[in-house]
Amino acid sequence: MTVNSNDEGRTATKRLADKVAVVFGGGQSVGEGLGNGRAACVRFAREGARVLVADRSLVSAEETVRWISSEGGDAVAFEADVTRESQIAAAIDEAVRKWGSLDVLHNNVGVSLAGGDGELTEMSADSLDSQYRINFGGTALACRHALPIMRKQRGGAIVNISSAAAVGLSPFAGYKAAKAAINALTEQLALQNAQYNIRVNAIMPGLIATPMAVETRARTWNKTREELMAERSTKVPLGRAGSAWDVANLALFLASDEANFITGECILVDGGRIHNRI
Ligand SMILES: NC(=O)c1ccc[n+]([C@@H]2O[C@H](COP(=O)([O-])OP(=O)(O)OC[C@H]3O[C@@H](n4cnc5c(N)ncnc54)[C@H](O)[C@@H]3O)[C@@H](O)[C@H]2O)c1
């Protein structure tokens, strides 16, 4: 039996009413379908958040904002490369300047194959360095800039997008190590900031049908989109690759007050794949 995802990402509630969210990587890679960061931005905005959509690609961030605006939501696009600390700081400052607080920080930026990742022995030192700087460094720096603001407010929620690769087998050494570092950082920051009522959690998506995951791999491994999707689906006990809404739904929960007693957790959204050892 195939279990369908929640493709609508809609509810009648306003679980992030009056909250200000900054999403790094709120655009998406070029290709068919929906990316995790864009889905999170749309989901947050539908639940009442004002969203600063930061991305290396301003064009892509603007597309996300257009979607949110077309539904009557409040969002602004901001160009920021997470390997540049000053741009991270500028994005966060802009949200606070515009809306007066920072309630949710969502770190979605991540790159694997397109960043020259692979087996460690096949990787250049430069690729290894850039895997670290994009996948881990960006998240760490964004937290570094958000925490003083959240401490002063005495509250906030940080959601870091890690990967099931952090705890399972991955063909990508740099990506896996960087995502495992995000899990470690999540635990560390959760413990050190609980006294300020700041919660820090991570999501570990499994095989999700985003343009980055599907198009980049199809191109690199010379397969059709359909072949790749079918291959990914057979690896998942629930019988399908996940959708970006599946990831965004957990992000919304963790960002909202409904998750008020949850911190330091790294949670899988993988259709049971990690437990499938048969
Ligand atoms: N798709 C999957 O199967 C899967 C599985 C596990 C984890 N993830 C994670 O989910 C997240 C989103 O993945 P996606 O598949 O939606 O990819 P995506 O490429 O569509 O989204 C990533 C976004 O980050 C932006 N970005 C890349 N480098 C940047 C930089 N240096 N500074 C600022 N922005 C930058 C891209 O422009 C893009 O908009 C990533 O962290 C990824 O590792 C995805």
The ligand as an SDF file (V2000), in Angstrom:
LIG
                    3D

 44 48  0  0  0  0  0  0  0  0999 V2000
   16.3420   16.0320   -0.6520 N   0  0  0  0  0  0  0  0  0  0  0  0
   16.7110   15.0660    0.1510 C   0  0  0  0  0  0  0  0  0  0  0  0
   16.5280   13.8720   -0.1360 O   0  0  0  0  0  0  0  0  0  0  0  0
   17.3840   15.4110    1.4470 C   0  0  0  0  0  0  0  0  0  0  0  0
   17.7020   14.3770    2.3280 C   0  0  0  0  0  0  0  0  0  0  0  0
   18.3140   14.6930    3.5300 C   0  0  0  0  0  0  0  0  0  0  0  0
   18.5910   16.0060    3.8500 C   0  0  0  0  0  0  0  0  0  0  0  0
   18.2730   16.9890    2.9710 N   0  0  0  0  0  0  0  0  0  0  0  0
   18.6110   18.3580    3.3390 C   0  0  0  0  0  0  0  0  0  0  0  0
   17.5170   19.2310    3.1210 O   0  0  0  0  0  0  0  0  0  0  0  0
   18.0050   20.5370    2.8190 C   0  0  0  0  0  0  0  0  0  0  0  0
   17.3560   21.0720    1.5690 C   0  0  0  0  0  0  0  0  0  0  0  0
   17.5620   20.1720    0.5370 O   0  0  0  0  0  0  0  0  0  0  0  0
   16.7960   20.2590   -0.8450 P   0  0  0  0  0  0  0  0  0  0  0  0
   16.8910   18.8980   -1.4240 O   0  0  0  0  0  0  0  0  0  0  0  0
   15.4780   20.9030   -0.6850 O   0  0  0  0  0  0  0  0  0  0  0  0
   17.8270   21.1910   -1.6680 O   0  0  0  0  0  0  0  0  0  0  0  0
   17.7490   22.5780   -2.4520 P   0  0  0  0  0  0  0  0  0  0  0  0
   19.0320   22.6600   -3.2020 O   0  0  0  0  0  0  0  0  0  0  0  0
   16.4960   22.6960   -3.2480 O   0  0  0  0  0  0  0  0  0  0  0  0
   17.7290   23.6420   -1.2680 O   0  0  0  0  0  0  0  0  0  0  0  0
   18.8730   24.2130   -0.7380 C   0  0  0  0  0  0  0  0  0  0  0  0
   18.8000   25.6980   -0.8850 C   0  0  0  0  0  0  0  0  0  0  0  0
   20.0010   26.2220   -0.3060 O   0  0  0  0  0  0  0  0  0  0  0  0
   20.5230   27.2050   -1.1670 C   0  0  0  0  0  0  0  0  0  0  0  0
   21.9820   27.2860   -0.9560 N   0  0  0  0  0  0  0  0  0  0  0  0
   22.9310   26.4140   -1.3460 C   0  0  0  0  0  0  0  0  0  0  0  0
   24.1400   26.8520   -0.9560 N   0  0  0  0  0  0  0  0  0  0  0  0
   23.9310   28.0110   -0.2850 C   0  0  0  0  0  0  0  0  0  0  0  0
   24.7690   28.9320    0.3780 C   0  0  0  0  0  0  0  0  0  0  0  0
   26.0910   28.7550    0.4190 N   0  0  0  0  0  0  0  0  0  0  0  0
   24.2100   30.0120    0.9730 N   0  0  0  0  0  0  0  0  0  0  0  0
   22.8800   30.2090    0.9310 C   0  0  0  0  0  0  0  0  0  0  0  0
   22.0390   29.3880    0.3030 N   0  0  0  0  0  0  0  0  0  0  0  0
   22.5460   28.2930   -0.2880 C   0  0  0  0  0  0  0  0  0  0  0  0
   20.1720   26.7770   -2.5610 C   0  0  0  0  0  0  0  0  0  0  0  0
   20.1760   27.8850   -3.4600 O   0  0  0  0  0  0  0  0  0  0  0  0
   18.7750   26.1900   -2.3380 C   0  0  0  0  0  0  0  0  0  0  0  0
   17.7890   27.1870   -2.4780 O   0  0  0  0  0  0  0  0  0  0  0  0
   19.5260   20.4150    2.7450 C   0  0  0  0  0  0  0  0  0  0  0  0
   20.1160   20.7720    3.9650 O   0  0  0  0  0  0  0  0  0  0  0  0
   19.7310   18.9400    2.4990 C   0  0  0  0  0  0  0  0  0  0  0  0
   20.9900   18.4880    2.9310 O   0  0  0  0  0  0  0  0  0  0  0  0
   17.6900   16.7320    1.7780 C   0  0  0  0  0  0  0  0  0  0  0  0
  1  2  1  0
  2  3  2  0
  2  4  1  0
  4  5  1  0
  4 44  2  0
  5  6  2  0
  6  7  1  0
  7  8  2  0
  8  9  1  0
  8 44  1  0
  9 10  1  0
  9 42  1  0
 10 11  1  0
 11 12  1  0
 11 40  1  0
 12 13  1  0
 13 14  1  0
 14 15  2  0
 14 16  1  0
 14 17  1  0
 17 18  1  0
 18 19  2  0
 18 20  1  0
 18 21  1  0
 21 22  1  0
 22 23  1  0
 23 24  1  0
 23 38  1  0
 24 25  1  0
 25 26  1  0
 25 36  1  0
 26 27  1  0
 26 35  1  0
 27 28  2  0
 28 29  1  0
 29 30  1  0
 29 35  2  0
 30 31  1  0
 30 32  2  0
 32 33  1  0
 33 34  2  0
 34 35  1  0
 36 37  1  0
 36 38  1  0
 38 39  1  0
 40 41  1  0
 40 42  1  0
 42 43  1  0
M  CHG  2   8   1  16  -1
M  END
$$$$
